[in-house]
Amino acid sequence: MAPKAEAANGVEKTLLSEDQKKSNHIRSEQKRREAIREGFDKLAAVVPGLDGMGRSEALVLEGALKLAREEVVKRRDLIAQAKQNGEDTTGLELDTATIEAVEFQLSRAQAEGKDAEQDTIKKEK
């Protein structure tokens, strides 16, 4: 008979053997890895140039980061253009932390010799 332990609510609970614990751990780890793989596949599907390719996780992350930087630059430019046209951009401005993060990533990518955007994010005041 398997060992039992009493739970806080007073109900007896059968303890797992070491083999059962190991098996549960292996299954949990496989599920975790599969979820990560599926997440990278979904991310690769929305990053231009990565869909359907054999790829590394690093390549997917690099492509996603590049796309995010490009989108922030586009948004910043659209907001500037709207302001120039006299439109109210209240609530559309990017927060300082986002701008600083993109500036940092652009400068880092350029310093590393990566194919980075030549545009830099100007700080909004």
Backbone bond lengths (Angstrom), bond angles and torsions (degrees), N, CA, C in turn:
res aa  C-N    CA-C-N  psi(-1)  N-CA   C-N-CA  omega(-1)  CA-C   N-CA-C  phi
1 M - - - 1.446 - - 1.530 109.71 -
2 A 1.347 116.61 139.81 1.461 121.60 -177.35 1.527 110.36 -73.52
3 P 1.332 116.81 147.37 1.465 119.99 178.51 1.531 110.55 -63.42
4 K 1.329 115.18 150.40 1.465 120.20 -178.78 1.515 108.93 -126.16
5 A 1.320 113.92 154.44 1.461 120.48 175.74 1.516 107.75 -134.04
6 E 1.320 115.19 151.82 1.459 118.69 179.69 1.522 108.57 -93.70
7 A 1.340 116.09 126.50 1.457 121.73 178.67 1.523 109.24 -76.86
8 A 1.318 116.90 169.52 1.463 122.46 -178.66 1.521 111.92 -59.47
9 N 1.337 116.63 -29.30 1.468 119.55 -179.04 1.526 112.54 -86.56
10 G 1.329 117.18 6.22 1.450 121.52 176.72 1.515 115.07 89.31
11 V 1.323 118.28 -3.05 1.463 122.10 -179.15 1.524 108.56 -86.48
12 E 1.330 115.62 136.32 1.464 119.05 177.06 1.513 110.20 -75.79
13 K 1.308 114.86 142.11 1.457 121.29 -176.22 1.527 107.80 -131.62
14 T 1.334 117.01 132.96 1.460 121.21 179.77 1.522 109.13 -75.57
15 L 1.330 116.54 129.86 1.458 121.22 178.26 1.524 109.83 -79.23
16 L 1.308 115.85 147.93 1.463 121.02 179.29 1.518 110.57 -82.97
17 S 1.319 115.49 147.17 1.466 120.01 174.84 1.525 107.74 -77.05
18 E 1.317 115.73 167.71 1.467 120.01 178.79 1.531 110.96 -60.97
19 D 1.342 116.93 -39.16 1.471 120.35 178.43 1.529 111.36 -64.20
20 Q 1.321 116.77 -39.58 1.467 120.31 178.48 1.534 110.84 -66.37
21 K 1.334 115.58 -41.15 1.468 119.79 178.00 1.528 110.32 -61.78
22 K 1.333 115.54 -44.12 1.463 120.59 -179.64 1.526 110.36 -63.53
23 S 1.316 116.70 -44.28 1.462 121.57 179.37 1.530 111.07 -62.22
24 N 1.324 117.08 -43.51 1.466 121.18 177.55 1.525 111.14 -62.24
25 H 1.323 115.68 -41.37 1.463 120.52 179.51 1.531 110.53 -63.46
26 I 1.315 116.78 -44.24 1.471 121.14 179.77 1.525 110.18 -61.71
27 R 1.332 117.03 -44.84 1.479 120.69 178.55 1.526 111.16 -61.93
28 S 1.316 116.55 -43.06 1.468 120.76 179.49 1.525 110.90 -62.37
29 E 1.316 116.12 -42.79 1.469 120.58 179.52 1.523 110.73 -65.42
30 Q 1.331 117.62 -40.31 1.469 120.73 177.59 1.524 110.97 -63.05
31 K 1.331 117.40 -41.05 1.469 121.33 177.58 1.527 110.42 -63.05
32 R 1.328 116.03 -43.38 1.462 120.68 -179.92 1.526 110.66 -61.13
33 R 1.326 116.68 -46.36 1.469 120.62 179.78 1.520 111.56 -64.05
34 E 1.333 117.07 -40.01 1.465 121.22 178.74 1.526 110.52 -63.93
35 A 1.330 116.76 -40.62 1.471 120.42 178.35 1.526 110.62 -63.27
36 I 1.318 116.92 -39.96 1.468 120.87 177.52 1.520 110.00 -64.92
37 R 1.335 117.25 -45.69 1.476 120.94 178.28 1.522 111.17 -58.52
38 E 1.330 116.27 -45.60 1.468 120.28 179.29 1.525 110.93 -62.65
39 G 1.327 116.77 -39.65 1.463 120.76 177.83 1.516 111.82 -62.63
40 F 1.326 116.99 -43.00 1.463 120.20 177.99 1.522 110.92 -66.55
41 D 1.335 117.62 -37.00 1.468 120.37 177.00 1.526 110.84 -63.21
42 K 1.336 116.85 -42.77 1.464 120.83 178.33 1.526 110.89 -64.43
43 L 1.321 116.47 -42.30 1.459 120.87 178.84 1.523 110.47 -63.99
44 A 1.324 117.18 -43.71 1.466 121.39 179.79 1.521 111.27 -62.98
45 A 1.329 117.12 -30.44 1.465 120.85 -179.03 1.524 112.22 -67.95
46 V 1.329 118.42 -25.26 1.466 120.69 -179.24 1.521 113.27 -101.47
47 V 1.322 117.30 -8.13 1.464 120.65 177.57 1.523 108.12 -92.30
48 P 1.337 116.71 120.11 1.467 119.32 -178.80 1.529 112.22 -55.02
49 G 1.330 115.11 135.85 1.457 121.03 176.02 1.517 115.38 88.30
50 L 1.316 118.56 -4.06 1.465 120.22 -177.34 1.519 113.68 -110.22
51 D 1.318 118.21 -18.66 1.458 120.87 -175.17 1.523 111.22 -62.90
52 G 1.323 116.02 128.34 1.455 121.87 175.87 1.513 115.51 79.49
53 M 1.307 118.07 3.79 1.473 120.87 -179.75 1.522 110.11 -96.69
54 G 1.319 115.24 152.97 1.450 118.70 166.97 1.520 105.30 -72.32
55 R 1.303 118.24 134.82 1.457 118.76 -173.87 1.525 110.24 -155.73
56 S 1.294 114.19 159.24 1.460 119.44 175.30 1.526 108.60 -94.51
57 E 1.309 115.93 160.67 1.456 120.01 177.37 1.522 110.21 -62.57
58 A 1.325 117.43 -36.08 1.462 120.94 178.88 1.523 110.60 -62.49
59 L 1.321 117.56 -40.85 1.463 121.68 179.05 1.529 110.64 -64.57
60 V 1.316 117.15 -41.57 1.467 121.23 178.53 1.527 109.86 -63.59
61 L 1.327 117.72 -46.16 1.461 120.82 179.70 1.523 111.40 -63.76
62 E 1.317 117.04 -41.71 1.464 120.70 178.68 1.528 110.64 -62.34
63 G 1.327 116.88 -44.08 1.461 120.83 178.59 1.516 112.10 -64.36
64 A 1.324 117.05 -40.79 1.467 121.30 179.44 1.524 110.91 -66.26
65 L 1.315 116.78 -40.20 1.460 120.79 178.46 1.522 110.61 -64.91
66 K 1.319 116.28 -42.82 1.467 120.29 178.74 1.530 110.14 -61.85
67 L 1.322 117.04 -44.44 1.463 121.42 178.71 1.528 110.72 -61.66
68 A 1.322 117.28 -43.52 1.466 120.92 179.82 1.527 110.77 -62.36
69 R 1.330 116.82 -43.39 1.471 119.87 177.72 1.519 110.72 -60.67
70 E 1.336 116.75 -44.70 1.464 120.79 179.83 1.523 111.00 -60.62
71 E 1.329 116.62 -41.17 1.465 120.36 -179.27 1.528 111.48 -67.44
72 V 1.325 117.44 -36.93 1.467 120.52 177.15 1.523 109.86 -65.23
73 V 1.327 117.37 -42.28 1.467 121.31 178.41 1.527 109.95 -62.78
74 K 1.331 117.42 -44.55 1.472 120.72 178.42 1.525 110.70 -59.91
75 R 1.319 115.97 -45.54 1.466 119.76 -178.97 1.514 110.51 -62.95
76 R 1.324 116.36 -44.24 1.466 120.48 179.04 1.523 110.19 -58.49
77 D 1.340 116.67 -43.53 1.464 121.23 -179.87 1.527 111.71 -66.07
78 L 1.324 117.54 -40.57 1.471 120.79 178.03 1.530 111.37 -64.27
79 I 1.314 116.59 -39.60 1.463 120.64 178.02 1.525 109.87 -64.61
80 A 1.328 117.07 -43.93 1.468 120.87 178.60 1.526 110.63 -61.42
81 Q 1.316 116.80 -42.23 1.465 121.42 179.03 1.531 110.48 -64.61
82 A 1.309 117.18 -42.41 1.466 121.04 178.77 1.526 110.73 -62.87
83 K 1.332 116.99 -42.55 1.467 120.73 177.33 1.518 110.60 -61.29
84 Q 1.329 115.99 -41.34 1.464 121.50 179.81 1.530 110.75 -62.43
85 N 1.317 116.87 -32.66 1.462 122.03 178.82 1.527 112.01 -84.93
86 G 1.326 116.82 4.97 1.454 121.17 177.13 1.514 114.51 80.80
87 E 1.316 117.34 14.45 1.468 120.57 -179.58 1.526 110.59 -83.02
88 D 1.317 114.93 149.87 1.460 121.17 177.82 1.530 108.59 -78.35
89 T 1.315 116.32 120.91 1.471 120.60 -178.77 1.530 111.52 -110.48
90 T 1.317 115.49 18.43 1.462 120.04 179.30 1.530 109.72 -55.88
91 G 1.306 115.48 128.31 1.460 120.86 179.01 1.520 113.91 87.65
92 L 1.319 117.27 -7.66 1.465 120.36 -179.65 1.526 112.39 -98.96
93 E 1.331 116.26 -19.67 1.455 120.15 -176.35 1.523 110.85 -61.31
94 L 1.296 114.45 149.03 1.467 120.88 177.82 1.522 108.98 -82.99
95 D 1.312 116.04 144.19 1.457 118.50 179.25 1.525 110.12 -73.34
96 T 1.311 115.12 155.35 1.462 122.03 -176.25 1.524 111.95 -57.97
97 A 1.309 117.89 -39.72 1.471 121.01 -179.08 1.527 111.18 -61.33
98 T 1.334 117.07 -39.90 1.468 120.78 178.60 1.521 110.18 -65.35
99 I 1.316 116.23 -46.33 1.465 120.50 -179.44 1.523 110.43 -61.06
100 E 1.327 116.52 -46.16 1.466 120.13 179.92 1.525 111.44 -63.24
101 A 1.317 117.57 -39.73 1.467 120.97 179.26 1.522 110.72 -63.71
102 V 1.328 116.92 -42.47 1.466 120.21 179.41 1.523 110.38 -67.78
103 E 1.330 117.26 -41.53 1.472 120.09 176.82 1.528 110.40 -58.05
104 F 1.329 115.79 -44.96 1.461 120.63 179.79 1.524 110.79 -61.70
105 Q 1.329 116.75 -46.49 1.464 120.63 -179.70 1.523 111.89 -63.41
106 L 1.333 117.16 -40.69 1.465 120.26 178.92 1.520 110.94 -64.04
107 S 1.333 116.66 -45.79 1.465 119.33 -179.08 1.526 110.83 -66.56
108 R 1.307 116.66 -37.50 1.468 120.69 178.44 1.529 110.96 -65.83
109 A 1.335 116.18 -44.51 1.464 120.08 179.73 1.522 110.65 -63.93
110 Q 1.321 116.65 -40.43 1.463 119.73 179.04 1.524 110.66 -66.72
111 A 1.321 116.82 -41.10 1.460 120.92 179.24 1.524 111.57 -64.47
112 E 1.315 116.59 -32.38 1.461 120.88 179.61 1.519 111.98 -83.91
113 G 1.323 116.94 -2.59 1.460 119.78 178.84 1.515 113.53 78.87
114 K 1.330 117.54 16.85 1.459 120.90 178.94 1.518 109.08 -76.46
115 D 1.322 115.76 164.25 1.452 121.55 175.71 1.520 107.55 -76.63
116 A 1.346 116.13 89.27 1.462 120.79 -176.65 1.518 110.39 -110.60
117 E 1.297 115.18 160.09 1.447 120.71 177.20 1.524 108.99 -63.29
118 Q 1.330 116.79 142.23 1.453 120.35 179.42 1.530 110.93 -82.12
119 D 1.300 115.32 -16.66 1.454 120.50 179.86 1.523 109.45 -77.98
120 T 1.300 117.60 145.85 1.465 120.53 174.35 1.516 109.08 -119.10
121 I 1.283 114.85 153.27 1.458 120.68 -179.20 1.529 108.77 -82.85
122 K 1.316 115.50 127.23 1.465 120.13 176.56 1.524 108.30 -89.27
123 K 1.281 115.29 141.00 1.464 119.33 -179.17 1.520 109.73 -70.41
124 E 1.343 114.52 133.01 1.460 119.98 176.07 1.525 107.89 -83.86
125 K 1.265 114.99 142.47 1.467 118.97 -178.84 1.481 111.30 -107.82
